[in-house]
């Protein structure tokens, strides 16, 4: 699959996070000669938190992870496979999770209650877990502190590039490292997108404050992106703190800001790798009666096929944005609405702006980064979401996804 035109110039140089190691392997879950399984092993003292899809048809691995989260700080492991989501697989799905977790526990000596798994790929087909189990001893033997990049590649499905991000924050004169990897390209919508995200830090923090922090930041990042309005059965965002830096970050704003930066960067990369995407679109809504109303407008605009295809065609058809505002369900007043494309006012006071220039608007649409601003003129509510355009390539990818 060709590299997304919105891909970053290079994969970042991820630091070693003391207390966690990685390995990846080819298990042949769906494709031969493709790295498709990764194992991360966390040292004793690690706190593991997570946020998962709220889909009513969420997968067996998601249900298992949700049941296992808690304040335990014993050693832990995370195993992820691509190629098959182990979703809507009934009793067989639970059996696959049990077989994998028990095999990891046997190989690593880690309690099975601290082995977390995730699967991504086709829905409704039994997971050939025996192929994964056969690779676990190799994964254990190959563990390396410098193999996070290999792990990022192993979790890809229709992604065109691996996704990684890192930040270092100095607290009380000591450096605290954060590094994360993600996969995601299609079936992306809030709650929380088709994506898997794994973030690691050497910070020291207890389960509940870290879990609360992760939830707050997920709502500002991964829950504000959309590629195609479809919510996955398998979305998993996990954050592990090994505590090896000895720096307690409980309630520390600098640490939360750095974590937010990593999460937002990964969320943006998911959108930039949206299936068939050629444009990265920021939709900022202000002046709503409430933040919730602002988000309704922003998501209605971001998920509109008419808006997204106009962007793909580089057509500044702002009437489609007017339509999206009107259908959103948020309070709106036609005569107070202002719509901007970049710095250009397209519409205001219930009509096309006198300063509107079709040529200038069309020129903005030719860029890779499109900025749409909507002000409802009703209050102080605001929200920003990120999306991409909808192209013929999206249909091509998804029309024969299983073949």
C-alpha positions in Angstrom: 0.0 0.0 0.0 1.5 3.4 -1.0 2.6 5.7 1.8 0.1 8.3 2.8 0.9 11.8 1.4 0.3 13.1 4.9 2.8 10.8 6.6 5.5 12.4 8.8 9.0 12.6 7.3 10.3 9.9 9.6 9.5 7.6 12.5 10.7 9.3 15.7 13.7 8.1 17.6 12.0 6.6 20.6 13.9 6.5 23.9 14.4 3.5 26.1 11.8 3.4 28.8 13.4 1.7 31.7 11.3 -1.2 32.9 9.8 -2.3 29.6 11.1 -4.4 26.8 9.6 -5.4 23.4 9.8 -8.0 20.7 8.0 -8.7 17.4 7.5 -11.8 15.2 5.8 -13.2 12.2 3.1 -15.5 13.3 1.2 -15.8 10.0 -2.1 -14.8 11.6 -3.5 -13.7 8.3 -0.5 -12.9 6.0 2.7 -14.8 5.4 6.1 -13.0 5.7 4.6 -10.1 7.7 5.4 -9.1 11.3 2.1 -9.4 13.0 2.5 -10.0 16.7 4.3 -8.1 19.5 5.0 -8.7 23.1 5.9 -6.0 25.7 7.0 -7.1 29.2 6.8 -4.7 32.1 8.9 -4.9 35.2 7.5 -5.3 38.8 6.2 -2.0 40.1 4.4 -1.1 36.9 1.0 0.6 36.9 -1.2 -0.3 33.9 -4.3 1.7 32.9 -6.5 1.7 29.9 -9.5 3.2 28.0 -11.4 1.1 25.6 -14.2 1.1 23.0 -17.7 1.5 24.3 -19.0 -0.5 21.4 -21.8 -2.9 22.4 -20.1 -5.6 20.3 -16.6 -5.1 21.7 -14.1 -8.0 21.3 -13.1 -10.7 23.7 -9.6 -9.1 24.3 -11.2 -5.8 25.1 -13.6 -7.4 27.6 -10.7 -9.3 29.2 -8.5 -6.2 29.5 -11.3 -4.2 31.1 -11.9 -7.0 33.7 -8.2 -7.1 34.6 -7.4 -3.4 35.1 -6.8 -2.4 38.7 -4.3 -1.2 41.3 -2.0 -4.2 41.1 1.7 -3.2 40.4 3.2 -6.6 39.8 5.0 -7.4 36.5 2.8 -7.3 33.4 2.8 -8.2 29.8 0.9 -6.9 26.7 0.6 -9.1 23.6 -1.0 -7.7 20.4 -1.7 -9.3 17.1 -2.8 -7.8 13.8 -4.7 -9.6 10.9 -7.7 -10.8 13.0 -9.6 -8.8 15.6 -11.0 -11.8 17.6 -14.3 -9.9 17.7 -17.8 -11.5 17.4 -16.2 -14.9 17.8 -18.3 -16.1 20.7 -16.9 -18.7 23.1 -14.0 -19.4 20.7 -12.9 -15.8 21.2 -12.7 -16.2 25.0 -10.8 -19.5 24.6 -8.3 -17.8 22.3 -7.7 -15.0 24.8 -7.2 -17.6 27.6 -4.8 -19.7 25.5 -2.7 -16.7 24.7 -2.6 -15.2 28.2 -1.8 -18.6 29.7 1.0 -19.2 27.2 2.5 -15.7 27.9 2.2 -16.3 31.7 4.0 -19.7 31.4 6.8 -18.2 29.3 7.4 -15.1 31.4 6.3 -16.1 34.9 3.9 -13.3 35.0 0.5 -13.9 36.5 -2.1 -14.4 33.8 -4.3 -11.8 35.5 -1.6 -9.2 34.5 -1.3 -10.4 30.9 -3.3 -8.0 28.6 -4.0 -8.8 24.9 -5.4 -7.0 21.9 -6.3 -8.1 18.4 -7.0 -6.0 15.3 -8.1 -7.0 11.8 -11.1 -8.8 10.3 -14.2 -9.2 12.5 -16.1 -12.5 12.8 -13.4 -15.0 12.0 -11.9 -17.3 14.7 -8.4 -16.2 15.8 -5.8 -18.9 14.9 -4.3 -18.4 18.3 -2.1 -21.5 18.0 0.1 -19.6 15.5 0.6 -16.9 18.1 1.2 -19.3 21.0 3.9 -21.0 18.9 5.8 -17.7 18.8 5.6 -16.7 22.4 8.9 -18.4 23.5 10.7 -16.7 20.6 9.1 -13.4 21.7 10.2 -13.8 25.2 13.8 -14.7 24.2 14.0 -11.7 21.9 12.9 -9.0 24.4 14.8 -5.8 23.9 14.5 -2.3 25.4 15.2 -0.8 22.0 12.6 -2.7 20.0 9.6 -0.4 20.4 9.8 0.5 16.7 9.4 -3.2 15.8 6.3 -3.4 18.0 4.8 -0.4 16.2 5.2 -2.2 12.9 3.7 -5.4 14.2 0.4 -3.9 15.1 -0.3 -2.3 11.7 -3.2 -3.4 9.5 -4.2 -1.0 6.7 -1.8 1.6 8.1 0.7 2.9 5.6 3.3 3.9 8.2 4.1 3.0 11.8 3.1 5.7 14.4 5.3 6.8 17.3 5.7 9.8 19.5 7.8 10.8 22.5 8.3 13.6 25.1 10.7 14.2 27.9 9.7 16.3 30.9 12.0 17.5 33.7 10.5 17.3 37.1 12.4 18.2 40.3 15.5 18.2 38.1 15.0 14.7 36.9 14.0 13.6 33.4 10.8 11.6 32.9 10.4 9.8 29.6 7.1 9.1 27.7 6.9 7.2 24.5 4.0 5.7 22.6 3.0 3.8 19.5 -0.3 3.5 17.7 -2.1 1.9 14.8 -5.1 3.2 13.1 -6.3 4.0 9.6 -9.9 3.2 9.1 -13.1 2.5 11.1 -12.0 5.6 13.1 -14.6 7.5 15.2 -14.9 8.5 18.9 -15.4 5.9 21.5 -12.5 5.6 20.6 -11.5 5.2 17.0 -10.2 1.6 15.2 -7.1 1.9 16.9 -4.6 0.4 19.3 -2.4 2.7 21.3 0.3 1.8 23.8 2.1 4.4 25.8 4.9 3.8 28.3 6.5 6.1 30.8 9.1 5.7 33.6 7.1 8.0 35.8 5.9 6.8 39.2 2.1 7.2 39.8 -0.6 5.0 41.3 -3.4 3.4 39.3 -6.4 5.7 40.0 -4.7 9.1 39.4 -3.1 7.7 36.2 -6.4 6.2 35.1 -8.2 9.5 35.7 -5.5 11.4 33.8 -5.8 9.0 30.8 -9.5 9.4 30.6 -9.3 13.2 30.7 -6.7 13.2 27.9 -8.5 10.6 25.8 -11.5 13.0 25.6 -9.2 15.8 24.3 -7.4 13.6 21.8 -8.5 10.2 20.5 -12.2 10.9 21.1 -11.9 14.0 18.9 -10.7 12.3 15.7 -12.8 10.7 13.0 -11.9 9.2 9.6 -15.2 7.6 8.6 -17.6 7.8 11.6 -17.4 4.1 12.3 -16.6 2.9 15.8 -14.5 -0.2 16.2 -15.1 -3.3 18.3 -11.4 -3.4 19.3 -10.3 0.1 20.3 -7.7 -0.1 23.1 -5.6 2.7 24.6 -3.2 1.5 27.4 -0.8 3.5 29.4 1.8 1.9 31.6 4.0 3.6 34.2 7.0 1.6 35.3 8.0 3.9 38.1 11.7 3.3 37.4 12.6 7.1 37.3 11.6 7.4 40.9 9.7 10.6 40.1 6.2 10.8 41.5 4.1 12.7 38.9 0.8 12.5 40.8 -1.1 15.8 40.1 1.9 17.2 38.1 0.7 19.5 35.4 3.9 19.3 33.4 3.7 15.6 33.1 0.0 15.7 32.1 0.9 18.3 29.4 3.7 16.1 28.1 1.4 13.1 28.0 -1.3 15.2 26.2 1.3 16.2 23.6 2.2 12.5 22.9 -1.5 11.4 22.7 -2.5 14.3 20.5 0.5 13.6 18.2 -0.5 10.0 17.9 -4.2 10.9 17.3 -3.2 13.3 14.5 -1.0 10.6 12.9 -4.0 8.2 12.9 -6.0 10.8 10.9 -3.0 11.6 8.6 -3.0 7.9 7.8 -6.8 7.7 7.2 -7.6 5.3 4.5 -7.2 7.1 1.2 -6.6 10.5 2.9 -5.0 13.4 1.1 -6.0 16.2 3.4 -5.7 16.8 7.1 -8.7 18.8 8.3 -9.0 20.8 11.5 -12.6 21.8 12.4 -12.8 24.4 15.2 -16.2 25.4 16.5 -16.7 28.4 18.8 -19.6 30.5 20.1 -21.8 27.6 20.9 -24.2 27.6 23.8 -22.2 24.7 25.4 -19.1 22.7 24.7 -21.3 19.8 24.0 -23.1 21.7 21.3 -19.8 22.8 19.8 -18.7 19.2 19.6 -22.0 18.2 17.9 -21.4 20.8 15.2 -17.7 19.8 14.8 -18.5 16.1 14.5 -21.4 16.6 12.2 -19.1 18.6 9.9 -16.2 16.1 10.2 -18.4 13.1 9.5 -20.4 14.6 6.6 -19.7 12.6 3.4 -20.6 15.7 1.4 -18.2 17.9 3.3 -15.4 15.3 3.1 -15.8 14.7 -0.6 -15.8 18.4 -1.3 -12.5 18.6 0.5 -11.2 15.7 -1.5 -12.2 17.5 -4.7 -10.7 20.8 -3.5 -14.0 22.5 -3.8 -14.7 25.3 -1.2 -18.4 24.4 -1.1 -19.2 26.1 2.2 -22.9 25.4 1.8 -22.2 21.9 2.9 -20.8 23.2 6.1 -24.0 25.2 6.6 -25.9 22.0 6.0 -23.8 20.1 8.7 -24.4 22.9 11.2 -28.1 22.7 10.6 -28.4 18.9 10.9 -26.1 18.6 14.0 -28.9 19.0 16.6 -27.0 21.9 18.3 -28.6 25.2 18.9 -27.9 27.5 15.9 -29.1 30.8 14.4 -28.6 31.3 10.7 -28.1 35.0 11.1 -25.4 34.7 13.8 -23.3 32.0 12.0 -19.8 32.8 10.7 -17.8 30.3 8.6 -14.2 30.7 7.9 -11.7 28.7 5.7 -8.3 29.5 7.1 -8.4 33.3 7.7 -11.0 33.9 5.0 -14.6 34.6 6.0 -16.9 32.6 3.7 -20.3 33.3 5.2 -21.7 35.6 7.9 -24.9 37.3 8.9 -27.0 34.7 7.2 -25.4 35.2 3.8 -22.2 34.8 1.8 -19.6 37.3 3.1 -19.1 40.4 0.9 -15.4 39.7 1.0 -15.7 36.2 -0.3 -13.3 35.2 -3.0 -13.8 31.9 -4.8 -10.2 32.0 -6.0 -8.7 32.5 -2.6 -10.9 29.8 -1.1 -10.0 27.3 -3.9 -6.3 28.1 -3.3 -6.7 27.1 0.4 -8.4 23.9 -0.6 -5.4 22.8 -2.7 -3.2 22.6 0.4 -2.7 19.5 2.5 -3.9 21.1 5.7 -7.4 22.5 5.7 -8.7 24.7 8.5 -12.5 25.1 8.9 -13.7 27.5 11.6 -17.4 27.8 12.6 -18.6 30.4 15.1 -22.2 30.1 16.2 -22.4 33.5 17.9 -24.5 32.1 20.8 -22.2 31.6 23.8 -18.8 30.4 25.0 -18.9 26.8 24.0 -16.0 25.5 21.9 -14.6 22.2 20.5 -12.0 21.1 18.0 -11.9 17.9 16.1 -9.7 16.5 13.4 -10.6 14.5 10.3 -9.5 13.8 6.7 -11.1 13.9 3.3 -13.0 11.0 1.7 -11.5 9.8 -1.6 -12.0 7.0 -4.1 -9.1 5.2 -2.5 -11.1 4.7 0.7 -13.7 2.8 -1.2 -11.0 0.7 -3.0 -9.4 -0.3 0.3 -12.7 -1.2 2.1 -14.5 -2.8 -0.8 -12.2 -5.8 -0.8 -10.8 -5.6 2.7 -11.2 -9.3 3.4 -9.7 -10.5 0.2 
